[in-house]
Amino acid sequence: AGLECSGWGALTLAEALFRVARAAEHTSEVAATYATRTLVSNGTNSWAGGMLRDAGATMTMEAWARNEGSGTYSHPWTASPALIIPRLLMGLAPIEGAAGDAWRVVAIRPFPTAVLPEAALTYPSPRGLFSVSFRASLGRWGDHDSSSQRAATGGAVVQLNVTVPGNTGARACLPTYLLPGYGSGRCSTLLDVALTDVPLQLEGAMLCWPHELSGVHQIELRCV
């Protein structure tokens, strides 16, 4: 049936789940996976199912089905993917309290899961265009992992690509559930295809590159 809440309530649900995914390590993957499923579901109460498939909508409707509410075919109540995808799923957001103008320092904290192991985003901001893409493969995902670069059983291969305007700095992080054994000598970190011994820093349920990034960069982690 899809989501057990209204399209209006879906944003609150997604925000809560992604907050848990960022902060609570032991439930991070479960929360991120469920949050992502709210976006890719094709049940009756969903964007892909009730709206696009069943109602033939080309914009977000007032409700999941045309026989609910006033039947409006263009309504902001269910337009939350416009915020959920860039800010929460891809994790691109200005850091509150950072010195300088808005978007001077941003966070990039995406959540790859077995439900969506690959994604890419280009996002306009007052300071220029950002691009974020990820590709993740975990051996334990098994057949659920559709990415082209499959990790060995028990291991992980994760790539994060970012393009950050030159007048902006980015704090790039990845969830800890992607990196089994990080800190035990089982993982290698590459920055722009070169091995580095710079350690990632633990922040909640995220592992973060310790320096601000600007320009075009790739962070890759390989765990065995």
N, C-alpha and C positions, 0 to 999 in steps of 0.2 A: 504493500500500500504506500510505501514511501515514508515520509516524515510524519511523526505523530504530533505535529504542531502546525500552526498556521504559517503561511509564508512570511507574515510580519514577524512572528516569533523566531524564525530560523536564524536571524542575525544574532539574537541574544544567545541562542544555543551554540552557534559556531564560535562566538567570542568566548564563551565560557570554556568550551572544549579546547580551543587553541591556547588559552591562558593556562589551563592545566597542563597541556603538552609542553609549554615552555618552562614550567616551574616544578612539576612533580615527576621526578625521574622514573619512579616505579610504575606510573600509569601513563607516561608520556606517549608511547606508541599507540596504546588503546585509544586515548583521547584524540590523537591526530588522525588515526584511521577512521574513527567514527565521524569526525568532523569532515573529512574528505568525502566520505560516502554520502553525506548530505548534499554535496555538490554534484556527484556523478551518478546518483541514483536515478533510475528511470521508472520508479513506481508512480502510482497515481498522484500522490502528494509530492511532486518534485518538479524541478524546472524542465528537465529533459523529458519526463513522462507526461504529467498532467498538462503542462503548458505547451511545449513544443510538439510532442507527438499527438496527444489526444485533442487539444484545442487548436492546433495549428498556429499558435501565437508566434509573432516575430518580435515582440517586446514582452517584458514582464507584466503579467496580469494582476488584477487586484487580489485574486485568490488562486488556489491550485487548479480549480475547475471553473468552467464558465457559468455553471449553475449556482455558484456560491457568490455571496456579496452582490454587487451591482453588475457583475459580468464585464467590468472594464478591461479592455485589452492593452492598456498602457497605464501603469500605475506604479508609484515608487514603493508601495508597501512590500513588494516581493523583489525589489531590485538589489537586495543585499549582496549578491555575488560580485557586483561592481566594487564593493569594499572587501568582501571576504577573500576574494582571489588575490588581489595585490597585497593587501595589508596583513592577512592572516596565513593563507596557504603559502604564498611566496615570501611572506615575512618582511616586505619592504615598507618601512615607515620611518618618519622623522623621530629622532630621539628627543623626548621631552626634557627640557632643562638644559640642552646643549647650548654652549655659547654661540652667539651670532644669530643670523637670520634663520627662518624656518627652512628645513631641509639642508642646513649646513652640515649636520652629522646625521646619518641615517643608520638604521639597523637593517640587516638582511638576514632573516632567520626562517628559511623555508622548511617545509615538513614533507619530505618524500615518504611515501608509504608503499606497501605492496599493492594497494588500490590504485595509486598513481605514482609510479617510480620515476617518471620523466615529465617535465613541464618547462615552459619558457614564457617569459613575460617581457614586454617593452612598455615602459610607463613614463609618461610626461610629468615633469615637475616644474616648479618655478625656476629651478636652477639647471634644467636640461633633462635629457632623456636618460633613464636608467634601463638597463637590461639585466635580467636575472634568469638563469636556467639551471636546472639540476638533473642529474641522472644518478640513480642509486640502484645497486644490486646487492642483496643479502642472500647468502647461501640458504639460510633457513626459510626464506620466502618461497623457495622451490618453484612449483608451477605457477604460483600467483605472480611471480616476477616476470614481466613481459619485456624488460629492458634488453637491449641488444648486447650488453656487456655483462655476462652472467658471472657472479662471484663463485668461488669454490665453496663447497659445503662448510658451514661454520664461519666463513669469512665475509668480507664486505669490500665493495668498490664504490666510492662515492665521489662525484664531481660536482662542484659548484662553480659556475661561470658568472661573472659580474662585469657590467660596464657602468662605471660611476663617473659623472661629470667632474671635470678637473677642479671645479670650485667647491667640491663636496668631498667629505670623507665617509666611508662606510665601515661599519662594524659587522663582520660576517661570521655567522654561527651555523652550526648544524646540530641536530638533536643527538643526544648520547646513544639512543637506541640503535643508531646506524653504525656505531663504531664499537663492536664487541672487542674487548681486550685493549682499548686505548689506554696508554699509560703503563702497560705491562710488557712493552717491547715487541708486541705483535703487529703494530701498525706503523706505516710509513706515511709521511706527509710530503706532498709536493706542492710548491707554489710556482705557477707558470712553468710547469713541466720539470722543474729542478727540485731535487730532494732538499729538504731543510730539516734542521733539528730544532727549530723554534716550536716550543710546546703550545698546544691549544690550552685555553683557560676555561675552567668549568664555571658556568653561570647558570644556576638553577639546573634545568635538565638539558642545557645546551653547552656545546664545546665551541669556543670562539677563538678566531684568529686575534692575537693580542694587539695588532697594529691597525690603524685606519687604512683602508684601501681607497685608492683613487685611480681612475683610468680603467684599463681592461685587464682582468686577472682571472686565473683559474686556480682553485684550491682542489686538490685531489687527495683522498685518503684511501689507503689500501690496508686492510686488516686480514690476517690469515688465522 
